[in-house]
Amino acid sequence: MSQRELRNESGRVLREVGEGQSFILTNNGVPVGKLSPLDAPTPTLKIVRPSKRSGGWADLRIVRKQATQPLNVTIDEMREDRL
């Protein structure tokens, strides 16, 4: 479970932990902690590699366009319009 999912759905997660469910918490796909009920036994399965995220902005392969003029010139032009 990612940090964002924990933040956005903390109520649901805490209910499920109360019902006996355990979660592995990740930060950028790397396991960093475990959320489990107080009386849960320690698992014997060790995580040997972090999860990999698929999808997202990087998969869109957006090609950035080069500016035709420096940013400060564009900002100065926009400021002139207000005067």
Residue pairs with C-beta under 8 A, 6 or more apart in sequence:
1 13
1 23
1 24
1 25
1 26
1 35
2 25
2 26
2 27
3 25
3 26
3 27
5 13
6 13
6 23
6 25
6 35
13 23
13 35
16 23
17 23
17 35
17 36
17 37
18 37
20 37
20 40
21 37
22 34
22 35
22 36
22 37
22 40
22 43
23 34
23 35
23 36
24 31
24 33
24 34
24 47
25 31
25 32
25 33
25 34
25 35
26 32
26 50
26 51
29 50
29 51
29 52
29 53
30 50
31 47
31 50
31 51
67 74
